[in-house]
Amino acid sequence: MAAARREVTVSALQFACTDDVSTNVATAERLVRSAHAKGANIILIQELFEGYYFCQAQREDFIQRAKPYKGHPTILRMQQLAKELNVVIPVSFFEEANNAHYNSIAIIDADGSDLGLYRKSHIPDGPGYQEKFYFNPGDTGFKVFQTKFAKIGVAICWDQWFPEAARALVLQGAEILFYPTAIGSEPQDDGLDSRDHWKRVMQGHAGANLVPLVASNRIGTEIIETEHGKSKITFYGNSFIAGPTGEIVAAANDKDEDVLVAEFDLDKIKSKRHAWGVFRDRRPELYKVLLTLDGTNPIL
């Protein structure tokens, strides 16, 4: 007797944020419900969706936006929603942990239970994206979560540029990779457009590891008052879902709110991943250089 197929439908949401928490959480809930109506089982909301991307500026008052993990009102609301709809929802938020602060994500299972926390590992620092002012480097390591529908790996925005993060997640058994994101124009250089580069790098993660990948990004223009005047970023959206060879199977544009969905047969993908041999033929004993910054001195 043939075993039941393990099929899962994933979704990426894309919307413009206001700087009002209740408005943004209501938008997220509306789009989660829309994704559920389209058959989605695991639904990804974009990074730090509760408000504007505040990291354009270094402002002490913005640190007050952080809240503790336990009892976080948006996480509690999404737990209720996940249980009601029988869906998995990773929830991005700005975490306060005593005197530390993190760019974090809580993984909510389909019964509303909280499966745990991942804290963003790689923290960028550049014009318009001054995250090191707000966030400590994550201390959780790369984590994989067994949800009702699939074993998933979740990383956050700048993490997506690092192939080591994707490989670490899939080595731990992740069957699908999820990347909530906030990325757009560069305030210091109007001619720099990273959109296609951003997409190709993540398509490479999917193809190199033979797993589907879901990326959710925001849209809209956000203006923040900084210590040097106004800073503006136009977020380029282009949320997408890639298949296990890196092919894009669903994509949004750079301006419109969207709910992307795609279905995958996890057992079929697993067979292809094993048959392709990239995990069989790995040589970890040759990769010690990855434990260095300069290619010479190991980091102990």
LINFENPE-V40025 format. One record per backbone hydrogen bond with DSSP energy under -1.0 kcal/mol. NH is the residue of the N-H (numbers start at 1). CO is the residue of the C=O. Records with the same first field share a line. If there is no record, write none. Layout:
NH=CO ; CO
//
This chain:
7=5
8=264
10=262
11=42
12=260
13=44
14=258
24=20
25=21
26=22
27=23
28=24
29=25
30=26
31=27
32=28
33=29
34=30
35=31
36=32
37=33
38=34
39=36
40=35
41=9
42=9
43=88
44=11
51=48
54=52
57=54
63=60
65=62
66=63
67=94
72=69
76=72
77=73
78=74
79=75
80=76
81=77
82=78
83=79
84=80
85=81
86=82
87=82
88=41
89=108
91=106
93=104
95=102
96=67
97=100
100=97
102=95
104=93
105=118
106=91
107=116
108=89
109=113
112=109
115=107
118=105
120=103
129=126
130=55
131=129
133=130
134=131
135=131
136=101
138=120
145=152
147=145 ; 150
152=145
153=176
155=178
157=180
159=156
160=157
161=158
162=159
166=162
167=163
168=164
169=165
170=166
171=167
172=168
173=170
174=169
175=151
177=212
178=153
179=214
181=216
185=234
189=186
192=189
198=194
199=195
200=196
201=197
202=198
203=199
204=200
205=201
206=202
207=203
208=204
209=205
210=206
211=206
213=242
214=177
215=240
216=179
219=15
222=233
224=231
226=229
229=226
231=224
233=222
235=220
236=183
237=218
238=253
240=215
241=250
242=213
243=247
246=243
249=241
250=241
252=239
258=14
260=12
262=10
264=8
266=6
269=265
270=266
271=267
272=268
273=269
274=270
275=271
276=272
281=277
286=283
287=284
290=287
291=288
292=289
299=291
//
